[in-house]
Amino acid sequence: MSYYQLRKNKKRSTSLFEGVVNKLFDAFVETDKEKLELKMRYVDILRGEAFVNDLRDTYIDKYPEASQFELIDLITMLYIDFINQIKKGNYSHQEAAAILVNGKKKYIDSLKKNLLTRKKVQQVSPYSFIFEEIEEEDEDIDNDLDSDFSAGDVVYLEVVFNTRENNRCKVFLYDIEPYLEGKLINVQDVVAIQYLNFIEQVRLEGNNTKVMKNILKNFLNGNF
């Protein structure tokens, strides 16, 4: 056996061993991150990116670190702020449930309900991806993977969150179940509703410098 064959086999053996170790690690060690898929219209992602770009452009001369602010940071900040309000008791269970039930009806239940598959088509940041909804009976799925989104398309935004915060949210959802009017609401819904409520306010009222400054301050201080 030649030197190159030996080297190839050694490399393959190492890769197989590492793969087994990684699987065992994932099975027995609890990681602190969890992927969630948020369902929303592509236009709402575009509107969020526009807000992020506006914030950067407005403050980057004074705060160069603003260039690092991403859409995922905005989504995470809004979600964590809601969880913190719950922790502090600033919302009663009935009040919090009403916010989520109304948001579910307004933003999520209104989305089209087709039998769909999801295919990754666009990376938004190192921690988030966008999936487009594609009908299973479509014979030309592969031909559509590189096509541009239309603003009204329904997509999935895959993001990574802290497991500890998600577990706190699950406990909260269990506690408020009597007030949910029979609605099934999960952590993904909570994240999406908080973000879409904010984006709807931006759509109706435009940018607010006070809000933008507060968001940037929290980002720079790592308060999320």
Backbone bond lengths (Angstrom), bond angles and torsions (degrees), N, CA, C in turn:
res aa  C-N    CA-C-N  psi(-1)  N-CA   C-N-CA  omega(-1)  CA-C   N-CA-C  phi
1 M - - - 1.467 - - 1.531 109.50 -
2 S 1.293 116.53 133.36 1.453 120.54 -176.62 1.520 111.34 -73.93
3 Y 1.334 114.58 164.87 1.467 121.68 178.54 1.524 110.85 -58.35
4 Y 1.337 116.15 -41.74 1.458 120.09 -176.85 1.527 111.89 -69.03
5 Q 1.371 116.12 -34.51 1.459 119.53 176.88 1.525 111.29 -67.65
6 L 1.374 114.76 -42.52 1.460 119.12 177.32 1.522 111.13 -60.09
7 R 1.312 114.47 -43.01 1.465 119.57 -178.58 1.534 110.99 -65.83
8 K 1.325 116.87 -39.10 1.457 121.39 179.24 1.521 110.59 -64.59
9 N 1.355 116.40 -43.74 1.457 120.53 179.80 1.522 111.67 -65.59
10 K 1.348 116.37 -39.25 1.456 120.70 178.63 1.517 110.70 -62.96
11 K 1.323 115.94 -42.83 1.464 120.64 -179.95 1.521 110.29 -63.86
12 R 1.352 115.81 -40.61 1.464 120.31 179.98 1.522 110.39 -66.05
13 S 1.347 117.26 -41.55 1.461 120.89 179.65 1.520 111.28 -63.18
14 T 1.318 115.89 -40.81 1.464 120.14 178.47 1.518 111.00 -63.31
15 S 1.334 116.03 -40.65 1.459 120.02 -179.37 1.518 111.04 -65.27
16 L 1.355 116.56 -40.70 1.454 120.38 179.07 1.524 110.86 -64.35
17 F 1.343 115.73 -42.23 1.455 120.78 179.64 1.526 110.50 -63.01
18 E 1.337 115.29 -44.96 1.463 119.27 179.60 1.522 110.87 -62.81
19 G 1.353 115.96 -36.30 1.452 118.96 178.91 1.514 112.11 -63.81
20 V 1.349 117.11 -41.34 1.464 121.25 178.01 1.519 110.33 -64.88
21 V 1.335 116.77 -44.48 1.465 121.05 179.37 1.516 110.65 -60.18
22 N 1.343 116.23 -43.08 1.469 119.70 -179.24 1.518 111.72 -63.80
23 K 1.350 116.49 -39.29 1.460 119.84 178.90 1.521 111.27 -65.57
24 L 1.359 116.41 -41.72 1.456 119.81 177.71 1.519 111.00 -64.40
25 F 1.337 115.85 -40.16 1.471 120.52 178.87 1.516 110.58 -61.25
26 D 1.343 115.53 -46.05 1.466 119.40 -179.11 1.518 111.48 -64.88
27 A 1.346 116.43 -30.66 1.461 120.35 -176.49 1.518 112.33 -75.12
28 F 1.347 117.89 -34.50 1.456 121.22 -172.32 1.520 114.43 -109.36
29 V 1.317 117.86 -15.68 1.460 120.50 -178.37 1.523 109.51 -110.32
30 E 1.314 116.31 123.11 1.460 120.89 -179.76 1.523 110.09 -78.30
31 T 1.299 117.31 120.46 1.456 120.74 178.18 1.524 109.47 -83.12
32 D 1.323 115.88 162.60 1.465 119.61 -176.41 1.514 112.45 -100.79
33 K 1.331 117.58 12.78 1.451 121.37 179.81 1.529 110.54 -125.24
34 E 1.306 115.05 149.08 1.458 120.55 -178.45 1.527 109.63 -142.69
35 K 1.338 116.77 132.18 1.454 121.53 178.40 1.527 110.50 -85.35
36 L 1.311 115.35 136.35 1.460 121.66 175.23 1.523 109.02 -128.29
37 E 1.335 116.76 148.88 1.462 121.36 176.60 1.520 108.99 -112.70
38 L 1.324 115.67 118.87 1.456 121.95 -178.09 1.526 108.95 -99.84
39 K 1.317 116.42 125.37 1.462 121.57 -178.96 1.523 109.37 -95.71
40 M 1.332 116.06 124.98 1.466 120.31 -179.96 1.526 109.84 -163.17
41 R 1.317 116.28 174.60 1.461 119.74 177.02 1.530 110.05 -80.41
42 Y 1.309 114.53 146.56 1.464 119.47 -178.10 1.520 111.10 -61.20
43 V 1.328 117.19 -32.42 1.459 120.51 -179.34 1.532 110.79 -62.19
44 D 1.333 117.20 -30.96 1.462 119.98 179.48 1.525 111.20 -73.40
45 I 1.323 116.83 -28.90 1.463 120.22 172.74 1.525 109.52 -70.82
46 L 1.331 116.54 -42.77 1.463 120.82 178.09 1.528 111.13 -61.27
47 R 1.328 115.38 -40.84 1.467 118.86 -179.62 1.526 110.72 -65.64
48 G 1.324 116.80 -37.30 1.458 120.59 176.73 1.516 111.56 -66.35
49 E 1.336 116.68 -41.21 1.463 120.31 177.86 1.523 111.02 -64.85
50 A 1.339 116.18 -36.03 1.465 120.13 177.78 1.527 110.25 -64.93
51 F 1.337 116.56 -41.60 1.464 120.12 177.81 1.524 110.64 -62.29
52 V 1.325 116.36 -44.12 1.467 121.23 179.47 1.525 110.37 -61.10
53 N 1.333 116.86 -43.64 1.469 120.56 178.99 1.524 111.75 -65.28
54 D 1.338 116.36 -38.41 1.466 120.14 177.10 1.520 110.66 -62.66
55 L 1.332 116.23 -42.41 1.465 120.57 178.92 1.523 110.50 -62.41
56 R 1.313 116.29 -44.72 1.471 120.29 178.48 1.527 110.68 -59.57
57 D 1.334 115.41 -51.15 1.467 119.85 -176.25 1.523 111.94 -61.59
58 T 1.327 116.57 -33.89 1.458 121.13 -176.45 1.526 112.14 -73.65
59 Y 1.337 117.05 -36.04 1.466 119.54 -169.52 1.531 114.95 -118.67
60 I 1.322 117.79 -0.21 1.464 118.54 -173.58 1.527 112.97 -66.65
61 D 1.337 118.35 -29.31 1.465 120.01 178.55 1.523 111.16 -66.11
62 K 1.320 116.44 -39.57 1.462 120.96 -179.45 1.516 111.81 -85.25
63 Y 1.351 116.47 -34.92 1.468 121.83 -179.10 1.530 108.82 -127.96
64 P 1.320 118.01 89.69 1.474 121.00 -178.61 1.527 113.14 -56.82
65 E 1.352 116.40 -26.41 1.463 119.97 -179.68 1.527 112.23 -65.60
66 A 1.327 116.50 -14.67 1.465 120.36 178.97 1.523 111.28 -61.54
67 S 1.329 117.20 -22.87 1.466 120.77 179.67 1.519 111.86 -64.72
68 Q 1.336 117.39 -17.99 1.458 121.86 -178.60 1.526 112.48 -90.06
69 F 1.317 117.15 -6.85 1.460 121.05 -178.47 1.526 109.97 -71.68
70 E 1.334 117.06 128.33 1.459 122.74 -176.69 1.526 110.54 -122.37
71 L 1.328 115.13 167.02 1.459 120.80 178.04 1.527 110.84 -58.79
72 I 1.331 117.07 -39.66 1.456 120.21 -179.63 1.528 110.57 -62.39
73 D 1.327 117.29 -32.32 1.467 120.60 177.37 1.526 110.73 -65.92
74 L 1.329 116.67 -41.03 1.464 120.75 178.36 1.526 110.60 -64.00
75 I 1.326 116.93 -46.34 1.470 121.13 -179.34 1.525 110.36 -62.08
76 T 1.324 116.22 -45.50 1.462 120.87 -179.61 1.520 111.05 -62.84
77 M 1.327 116.32 -42.18 1.463 121.33 -178.49 1.528 111.12 -61.95
78 L 1.313 117.29 -43.56 1.459 121.35 -179.24 1.526 111.25 -66.36
79 Y 1.316 116.40 -39.83 1.465 122.04 178.62 1.528 110.73 -65.99
80 I 1.327 117.01 -49.92 1.457 120.99 -178.80 1.523 111.14 -63.17
81 D 1.327 117.13 -37.30 1.459 120.37 178.17 1.532 110.54 -61.47
82 F 1.339 116.91 -41.35 1.461 120.45 178.69 1.532 110.52 -64.11
83 I 1.334 116.81 -44.57 1.463 120.64 178.97 1.527 110.41 -62.19
84 N 1.330 116.68 -39.54 1.470 120.07 178.48 1.527 111.41 -65.00
85 Q 1.338 116.70 -36.70 1.465 119.70 176.96 1.524 110.44 -63.85
86 I 1.338 115.97 -36.86 1.465 120.44 177.29 1.527 110.05 -66.62
87 K 1.338 116.08 -44.05 1.468 120.07 -179.97 1.528 111.36 -59.41
88 K 1.325 116.29 -38.93 1.469 121.13 -177.28 1.524 112.75 -80.82
89 G 1.333 116.55 -7.68 1.454 119.82 -179.48 1.514 113.71 76.51
90 N 1.329 117.24 22.90 1.463 120.49 -179.19 1.523 112.71 -75.08
91 Y 1.331 117.05 -16.16 1.462 122.19 172.50 1.524 108.27 -119.79
92 S 1.319 117.01 136.39 1.457 119.36 168.72 1.527 107.59 -73.87
93 H 1.309 116.86 162.58 1.467 119.67 178.37 1.524 111.37 -59.14
94 Q 1.309 116.11 -38.31 1.460 120.22 -179.19 1.531 111.22 -67.32
95 E 1.328 116.89 -41.23 1.466 121.19 178.46 1.527 111.20 -65.62
96 A 1.325 115.99 -45.43 1.462 119.99 -179.82 1.521 111.02 -64.08
97 A 1.317 116.58 -40.92 1.464 120.55 178.93 1.526 111.15 -62.43
98 A 1.337 116.49 -40.19 1.470 120.36 179.97 1.525 110.51 -62.63
99 I 1.343 117.41 -40.57 1.467 121.68 177.96 1.528 110.43 -59.80
100 L 1.320 115.84 -45.19 1.462 120.12 -176.34 1.527 112.38 -73.38
101 V 1.320 117.15 -39.74 1.466 120.19 178.68 1.524 110.35 -63.19
102 N 1.327 117.38 -45.67 1.463 120.98 178.66 1.524 111.17 -63.78
103 G 1.340 116.26 -41.20 1.451 120.17 178.87 1.514 112.42 -65.81
104 K 1.327 116.57 -39.03 1.469 121.14 177.81 1.524 110.35 -61.26
105 K 1.324 115.90 -46.12 1.470 120.23 179.52 1.525 111.56 -64.16
106 K 1.325 116.36 -42.72 1.467 121.17 -173.00 1.522 113.10 -75.56
107 Y 1.335 116.66 -42.52 1.463 119.53 -169.73 1.527 115.00 -105.70
108 I 1.311 117.76 -32.50 1.465 119.83 -170.45 1.517 112.61 -104.22
109 D 1.342 116.92 -46.32 1.466 119.55 -179.05 1.516 112.23 -65.84
110 S 1.324 116.59 -21.57 1.462 120.33 -178.02 1.529 113.07 -79.45
111 L 1.332 117.45 -11.61 1.455 120.59 -179.40 1.522 109.90 -73.11
112 K 1.322 115.58 151.53 1.463 119.91 -177.73 1.519 110.14 -61.53
113 K 1.326 116.51 148.17 1.455 121.73 -176.71 1.533 109.77 -120.77
114 N 1.290 116.00 74.78 1.456 120.87 176.26 1.521 109.89 -101.18
115 L 1.346 115.78 160.58 1.455 119.90 173.67 1.514 107.21 -79.24
116 L 1.324 116.33 113.50 1.457 120.14 -168.44 1.521 112.40 -131.92
117 T 1.309 115.36 159.12 1.453 121.64 166.99 1.516 107.13 -112.16
118 R 1.336 116.79 166.39 1.452 120.12 179.74 1.517 109.71 -122.46
119 K 1.300 117.32 133.74 1.457 121.98 177.36 1.520 108.78 -129.15
120 K 1.322 116.16 132.63 1.463 119.69 -179.62 1.521 109.52 -68.23
121 V 1.314 116.88 129.31 1.455 119.70 -177.75 1.519 113.06 -130.52
122 Q 1.319 118.89 -14.75 1.465 118.69 -174.97 1.528 110.63 -156.43
123 Q 1.320 116.86 131.61 1.457 121.61 175.09 1.522 108.65 -96.00
124 V 1.336 116.22 126.55 1.456 121.62 -176.96 1.520 110.74 -90.68
125 S 1.327 116.19 -41.88 1.462 122.32 179.29 1.524 106.74 -156.27
126 P 1.337 118.73 175.47 1.470 119.16 177.84 1.519 113.43 -57.32
127 Y 1.333 117.53 -16.94 1.455 120.23 -175.66 1.528 113.50 -119.90
128 S 1.300 118.32 11.76 1.461 118.98 -179.03 1.519 111.82 -151.03
129 F 1.331 114.96 143.74 1.454 122.98 179.61 1.521 109.12 -133.43
130 I 1.337 115.78 157.46 1.455 120.83 175.48 1.530 109.03 -113.20
131 F 1.329 116.13 135.01 1.448 123.27 174.55 1.521 108.43 -114.56
132 E 1.331 116.30 139.73 1.464 119.52 176.82 1.516 109.63 -98.91
133 E 1.325 117.07 143.28 1.460 120.85 174.92 1.518 109.34 -76.22
134 I 1.337 116.40 128.82 1.461 122.03 -179.94 1.518 108.07 -132.63
135 E 1.328 117.61 129.91 1.452 121.40 -179.11 1.522 110.03 -67.14
136 E 1.335 116.83 138.38 1.454 121.67 -175.85 1.516 112.52 -64.55
137 E 1.339 116.89 -31.00 1.462 118.27 -177.22 1.520 113.04 -81.46
138 D 1.330 116.94 -3.27 1.464 120.60 179.86 1.524 109.93 -67.68
139 E 1.331 117.80 120.64 1.457 121.91 -177.70 1.512 112.47 -79.54
140 D 1.319 117.45 -13.39 1.467 120.44 -175.65 1.516 111.47 -111.23
141 I 1.339 116.97 34.36 1.468 120.58 -177.80 1.515 111.33 -56.57
142 D 1.334 116.72 -47.19 1.460 120.00 -175.57 1.514 112.12 -63.56
143 N 1.321 116.95 -29.29 1.458 120.10 -179.13 1.519 112.17 -76.02
144 D 1.341 116.53 -15.20 1.459 119.86 -175.05 1.523 113.27 -98.17
145 L 1.338 117.54 -4.18 1.457 119.73 -171.35 1.519 113.28 -64.25
146 D 1.321 117.06 -30.87 1.455 119.77 -176.41 1.528 112.81 -98.33
147 S 1.330 116.77 6.49 1.460 119.11 -178.30 1.516 110.18 -75.59
148 D 1.330 116.38 155.41 1.452 121.39 178.81 1.526 109.86 -76.02
149 F 1.338 115.51 151.70 1.459 119.81 175.32 1.524 109.79 -74.72
150 S 1.315 115.89 148.25 1.452 120.96 165.79 1.518 107.36 -90.38
151 A 1.328 116.46 152.31 1.465 120.30 -174.40 1.524 111.66 -58.46
152 G 1.333 117.64 -33.98 1.458 120.66 -176.71 1.506 114.99 -87.73
153 D 1.329 118.47 -0.15 1.463 121.16 -179.03 1.522 111.07 -63.41
154 V 1.333 115.32 144.73 1.455 121.02 173.19 1.520 107.77 -90.79
155 V 1.324 116.70 128.28 1.465 121.66 -176.00 1.523 109.66 -133.20
156 Y 1.320 114.75 168.15 1.462 121.95 173.29 1.517 108.45 -111.63
157 L 1.312 116.25 128.17 1.460 121.58 174.81 1.522 107.63 -104.18
158 E 1.324 116.70 114.16 1.465 121.15 179.83 1.526 109.47 -89.81
159 V 1.319 115.82 124.26 1.464 120.83 -177.99 1.522 109.37 -133.27
160 V 1.327 115.56 161.39 1.469 121.91 -178.88 1.521 108.97 -112.83
161 F 1.340 116.16 130.05 1.455 121.48 -179.64 1.521 110.57 -127.60
162 N 1.327 115.14 166.17 1.451 121.79 177.81 1.526 110.03 -73.49
163 T 1.323 117.04 128.38 1.463 121.75 -178.07 1.524 111.88 -60.95
164 R 1.331 116.52 -36.18 1.466 120.54 -178.51 1.529 110.81 -60.76
165 E 1.327 117.15 -44.01 1.462 120.21 179.08 1.531 110.88 -67.92
166 N 1.330 116.65 -38.06 1.463 119.85 178.86 1.522 111.26 -64.92
167 N 1.330 117.04 -39.50 1.464 120.08 178.07 1.530 110.85 -65.06
168 R 1.336 116.26 -37.71 1.470 119.61 176.62 1.515 110.24 -63.43
169 C 1.318 115.80 -38.68 1.468 120.57 179.25 1.529 110.73 -66.70
170 K 1.317 117.48 -37.95 1.469 120.94 179.07 1.522 111.38 -64.03
171 V 1.330 116.18 -40.63 1.467 120.20 176.79 1.526 110.03 -63.20
172 F 1.325 115.56 -43.89 1.471 121.02 178.68 1.529 111.03 -59.87
173 L 1.329 117.40 -44.06 1.467 121.01 -179.77 1.529 111.21 -64.78
174 Y 1.313 116.50 -36.59 1.462 120.01 176.88 1.533 110.07 -64.22
175 D 1.324 116.56 -41.23 1.461 121.24 -176.75 1.522 112.72 -68.14
176 I 1.329 116.88 -32.81 1.468 118.84 -175.97 1.529 112.29 -95.18
177 E 1.313 117.39 6.13 1.473 120.66 -177.35 1.527 113.48 -52.08
178 P 1.334 120.28 -39.10 1.471 119.55 179.57 1.528 113.89 -60.95
179 Y 1.343 117.34 -19.01 1.463 120.44 -176.90 1.541 112.72 -102.97
180 L 1.315 118.13 5.23 1.467 120.88 -173.07 1.528 113.96 -89.55
181 E 1.323 117.66 5.33 1.469 122.07 175.75 1.529 112.06 56.66
182 G 1.324 115.91 33.08 1.460 119.63 179.26 1.515 114.78 80.04
183 K 1.342 117.03 -0.57 1.464 121.44 179.02 1.524 110.46 -73.05
184 L 1.328 115.97 137.02 1.452 120.97 173.72 1.522 108.10 -91.97
185 I 1.316 116.89 112.08 1.464 122.57 -177.85 1.525 108.46 -122.58
186 N 1.335 116.33 129.28 1.458 120.82 179.72 1.527 110.20 -115.57
187 V 1.334 115.66 -178.13 1.462 120.27 -177.30 1.526 110.82 -61.47
188 Q 1.354 116.64 -40.71 1.460 120.12 178.93 1.525 111.03 -57.33
189 D 1.325 116.18 -40.85 1.466 120.48 179.30 1.527 111.14 -63.36
190 V 1.328 116.17 -42.26 1.469 120.28 -179.57 1.527 110.26 -60.56
191 V 1.334 116.15 -46.46 1.469 120.63 -179.98 1.521 110.31 -61.05
192 A 1.340 116.12 -48.68 1.469 120.59 -177.70 1.522 111.58 -63.28
193 I 1.323 117.22 -41.71 1.466 120.84 -177.80 1.524 111.13 -64.18
194 Q 1.326 117.35 -43.22 1.467 120.08 178.99 1.524 111.05 -62.08
195 Y 1.322 116.13 -43.45 1.469 120.07 178.98 1.524 111.32 -66.21
196 L 1.333 116.87 -46.40 1.468 120.42 -175.97 1.526 111.83 -69.34
197 N 1.333 117.50 -32.26 1.471 119.72 173.36 1.523 110.52 -60.40
198 F 1.328 115.91 -43.42 1.462 120.57 179.74 1.524 111.19 -65.45
199 I 1.318 116.03 -45.80 1.462 120.92 -177.91 1.524 111.34 -65.52
200 E 1.338 116.36 -34.51 1.461 120.00 176.94 1.531 110.41 -65.09
201 Q 1.318 116.45 -38.48 1.469 120.24 177.43 1.528 110.49 -64.22
202 V 1.326 116.58 -41.21 1.474 120.44 177.03 1.520 109.97 -63.00
203 R 1.318 116.79 -41.38 1.469 120.52 -179.94 1.521 111.44 -62.22
204 L 1.318 116.98 -41.34 1.462 121.20 -175.84 1.527 113.02 -79.90
205 E 1.335 117.15 -36.20 1.463 120.71 -171.82 1.520 114.15 -113.59
206 G 1.331 118.19 -12.14 1.451 120.65 -176.89 1.520 111.52 82.48
207 N 1.313 116.41 -178.19 1.457 121.11 -179.66 1.524 111.53 -68.96
208 N 1.317 114.84 149.29 1.456 122.13 178.27 1.523 107.34 -127.27
209 T 1.331 117.71 116.46 1.461 120.69 -174.90 1.524 112.08 -62.70
210 K 1.325 116.92 -33.02 1.465 119.89 178.76 1.524 110.29 -64.24
211 V 1.324 115.85 -43.52 1.467 120.82 178.36 1.520 110.38 -65.96
212 M 1.326 116.48 -42.96 1.461 120.35 -179.88 1.520 111.64 -62.07
213 K 1.329 117.45 -42.16 1.463 121.55 178.70 1.524 110.92 -63.19
214 N 1.330 115.74 -41.05 1.458 119.86 -179.57 1.524 111.16 -65.39
215 I 1.322 116.28 -40.90 1.466 121.02 178.06 1.521 110.46 -64.10
216 L 1.325 116.49 -45.36 1.461 120.40 179.96 1.526 110.94 -64.21
217 K 1.325 117.04 -40.16 1.460 121.11 178.82 1.515 110.98 -60.13
218 N 1.337 116.14 -45.59 1.466 120.46 179.14 1.530 110.81 -64.24
219 F 1.328 116.26 -38.02 1.465 120.47 179.32 1.531 110.76 -65.06
220 L 1.323 116.25 -46.53 1.466 120.39 -178.44 1.522 112.12 -66.57
221 N 1.337 115.86 -30.82 1.465 120.27 179.77 1.530 112.84 -89.10
222 G 1.332 115.63 -3.57 1.462 119.57 179.96 1.506 113.99 66.76
223 N 1.346 116.07 32.58 1.467 120.32 -177.22 1.509 112.24 -88.09
224 F 1.320 116.65 51.90 1.470 120.49 174.97 1.500 109.31 -165.99
